[in-house]
Structures are given as C-alpha cells and as structure tokens.
Amino acid sequence: MDQKSDLERQIEYLKEYCSAKGYNTVDILTDIASGLNEKRRGLKNFLIMLLMVR
C-alpha cells in the first residue's frame, strides 16, 4: 500500500469518526511526508489556523 492510498484511507476513517461524534469538519489538511519533517505545508497551515483563532 502506498502512502497516498493510506492517507486517503485515514481521511475517510476520520471523516466517519467525526460524523459519528457530531463534529463539524472545517477543513482537511494533509501531508505525505515523514512525521519527523517539520517543513510540511499541511502542518504549517494548521499552525497558522491555530494562531488566527487566538
């Protein structure tokens, strides 16, 4: 299984989980990279969103 199909499977699982819990999904941020790599677009976008909420 490649990283992209694994990512798609994880996204579908989390969308179903959020729906079952009644959570409102605002956005889906993704990265296909190592978790040890801090230079990821999805991570940067997530941190920017957090700063905007403050």
WOSUL-V303317 format. One record per residue. N is the residue number from 0. RES is the residue in three letters. PSI is psi in whole degrees, -180 to 180 (none if undefined). OMEGA is omega in radians with two decimals (999 if undefined). Layout:
n={N & N}
res={RES & RES}
psi={PSI & PSI}
omega={OMEGA & OMEGA}
This chain:
n={0 & 1 & 2 & 3 & 4 & 5 & 6 & 7 & 8 & 9 & 10 & 11 & 12 & 13 & 14 & 15 & 16 & 17 & 18 & 19 & 20 & 21 & 22 & 23 & 24 & 25 & 26 & 27 & 28 & 29 & 30 & 31 & 32 & 33 & 34 & 35 & 36 & 37 & 38 & 39 & 40 & 41 & 42 & 43 & 44 & 45 & 46 & 47 & 48 & 49 & 50 & 51 & 52 & 53}
res={MET & ASP & GLN & LYS & SER & ASP & LEU & GLU & ARG & GLN & ILE & GLU & TYR & LEU & LYS & GLU & TYR & CYS & SER & ALA & LYS & GLY & TYR & ASN & THR & VAL & ASP & ILE & LEU & THR & ASP & ILE & ALA & SER & GLY & LEU & ASN & GLU & LYS & ARG & ARG & GLY & LEU & LYS & ASN & PHE & LEU & ILE & MET & LEU & LEU & MET & VAL & ARG}
psi={129 & 169 & -37 & -47 & -33 & -41 & -44 & -40 & -42 & -40 & -47 & -43 & -47 & -34 & -43 & -41 & -49 & -42 & -44 & -32 & -7 & 18 & 143 & 116 & 117 & -42 & 161 & 117 & 132 & 155 & 138 & 89 & 172 & 142 & -17 & -11 & 118 & -9 & 65 & 133 & -44 & -42 & -44 & -44 & -39 & -45 & -37 & -42 & -40 & -42 & -34 & -29 & -33 & none}
omega={3.14 & -3.07 & -3.09 & -3.14 & 3.07 & 3.11 & 3.12 & 3.10 & 3.12 & 3.13 & -3.14 & 3.12 & -3.10 & 3.07 & 3.11 & 3.12 & -3.14 & 3.13 & -3.13 & -3.14 & -3.13 & 3.13 & 3.08 & 3.12 & -3.10 & -3.09 & 3.05 & -3.14 & -3.09 & 3.00 & 2.97 & -3.09 & 3.09 & 3.08 & 3.13 & -3.11 & -3.13 & -3.11 & -3.11 & -3.09 & -3.14 & 3.11 & 3.12 & 3.12 & 3.11 & -3.14 & 3.08 & 3.11 & 3.11 & 3.14 & -3.14 & -3.13 & -3.11 & 999}
